[in-house]
Amino acid sequence: MAAGPVSAVLTRATAREKLRPADARAGADYERVVADGQAYFLKRLSPVSDWIMRVTGDHEHRPHLVWRAGIMDKAPACIDHTVVAMEVAGRGDDAVLSVLMRDVGDCLVPPGDAQVPPAQHARFLTHLAGLAAAFWGWDDDIGLTTMAQRLRFFAPDNITPELAAADVPGPVAAAAEGWRRLPARSAKLWDLARLVHERPDIVTGPLSRTPHTFLHGDWKMGNLGSHPDGRTILLDWAYPGSGPACWDLCWYVALNRARLPEPKEAAIDRFRAALEGHGIATDPWWEPQLDLCLIGIMATFGWEKALGDAGELDWWQDQVAHAAARRGITAGR
């Protein structure tokens, strides 16, 4: 059998070094590879080894589906996905996906909690809007991440099997602890999160009546970087699918909050203006979509806010409570 595209490069490797990136938390294996005078970054994972694949319901290697469908290469020129080749070896949950990327480590956002430069943050939001605009109206016909799965990533019953592992993943243990604390810290957020976990359609139903696009799914700083020419590096297309543009926006402001150089409200307004700049009219759907995504993100990451400071938790409680009131969503319904 002929070697796959990744294996073919590896046969010519002159150097290979195992790595553990600072932001790696899922169980994948990583290597730095040099072949043909080019530096690469290799990632390997499977549902057996990667808990994120399991909790997100990915048993098909969704990044490979996106790659094979040519979606990554249809991203606008402002986005560099860095991927050179992918291949899948094996069957079922034992199948291993190998992702070979150009090594762009020197251009990535450095680890830590320091704020990113305002100009870089502004470009990230502009390019996030550009990606959304490029795929506006995109429908998933290849079996990617659904909105219901996104809402239930960290639902208590969804992560229960991972808590039984001999070595419980750190984020899963943190999620379990955060959900345990949330009722005492914010009964409102807990009640809404529990409602969404039990009935995702309360959010997905009305969201489906707003515009949709292709979602990368994980715009956190650990996946981002900038080339000297201003292009945005966007790594780890692990949660791709069709959904509302405000989802990736809310994910960005929720997970990167310590690193934002401006208030969340300003970042949200900046993204909306960037969409408008790309020719996307945002009336009348913007407010309902944003409200529903704020609610949905808290069903996904309310546990993380329960482990944080009071100011951050209060911001989300206030935003989500008003969003739920505007959408007629209450914990008793």
Secondary structure, DSSP 4 states (H G I P E B T S, - for coil): -PPPHHHHHHTTEEEEEEE--TT--S--EEEEEEETTEEEEEEEE-TTT-HHHHHTT-SS-HHHHHHHTTTGGGS-TTEE--EEEEEEESSGGG-EEEEEEE--GGGBPPSSSPPPPHHHHHHHHHHHHHHHHHTTT----S----HHHHHTTT-HHHHHHHHTSSS--HHHHHHHHHHHHHHHH-HHHHHHHHHHHH-THHHHHHHTTS--EEE-----GGGEEE-TTSPEEE----S-EEE-HHHHHHHHHHHSGGG-SS-HHHHHHHHHHHHHHTT---TTTHHHHHHHHHHHHHHHHHHHHHTS-HHHHHHHHHHHHHHHHHHT--TT-
